[in-house]
Amino acid sequence: MSSSDEESDEEDDDEALQRELEKIKAEREAANKRREEEDSKLQESELVSAAMKGNPLLAKSNAPSSATLKRRWNDDVVFRGQGSGEPELKKRFVNDTIRNDFHRQFISKFMK
C-alpha cells in the first residue's frame, strides 16, 4: 500500500467522523430546543393556573377558594374585644322582689 492510499483512508475516516460529530451536535441541539419549548410551555401553564387560582372571580364557582370574600363588619374595627376582660355578672333568680339583683341594683343606683 502506498502512503497516498493510507492518507486518503485517513481523510475518509476523518470526514466520516466529522459528519458523525455534526450529526450528534444537531441531535443534541434539537433535543435542547425541544426541552426548552416544553419547559416554557410548562411555565406558561403554571403561570396561567396560578393566575386562575389567585383570582377568586375567575375561579370556578364549585371549587373552594382560598381567599375569603365575606368578612364580618367588625373585622377591622379598632376597639374590637375591649370588654372581654370584664367579669360577667351572673344573674340569679330570687323569688323575692326586695332581695333580687334588679331591686338591689336599682336601690344602690337611685337611693344612695
MODELLER restraints for C-alpha pairs under 7 A, 6 or more apart:
rsr = mdl.restraints
at = mdl.atoms
rsr.add(forms.Gaussian(group=physical.xy_distance, feature=features.Distance(at['CA:52:A'], at['CA:58:A']), mean=5.93, stdev=0.5))
rsr.add(forms.Gaussian(group=physical.xy_distance, feature=features.Distance(at['CA:52:A'], at['CA:59:A']), mean=5.92, stdev=0.5))
rsr.add(forms.Gaussian(group=physical.xy_distance, feature=features.Distance(at['CA:53:A'], at['CA:59:A']), mean=6.07, stdev=0.5))
rsr.add(forms.Gaussian(group=physical.xy_distance, feature=features.Distance(at['CA:56:A'], at['CA:65:A']), mean=6.50, stdev=0.5))
rsr.add(forms.Gaussian(group=physical.xy_distance, feature=features.Distance(at['CA:56:A'], at['CA:67:A']), mean=6.80, stdev=0.5))
rsr.add(forms.Gaussian(group=physical.xy_distance, feature=features.Distance(at['CA:93:A'], at['CA:100:A']), mean=6.87, stdev=0.5))
rsr.add(forms.Gaussian(group=physical.xy_distance, feature=features.Distance(at['CA:94:A'], at['CA:100:A']), mean=5.20, stdev=0.5))
rsr.add(forms.Gaussian(group=physical.xy_distance, feature=features.Distance(at['CA:97:A'], at['CA:103:A']), mean=6.78, stdev=0.5))
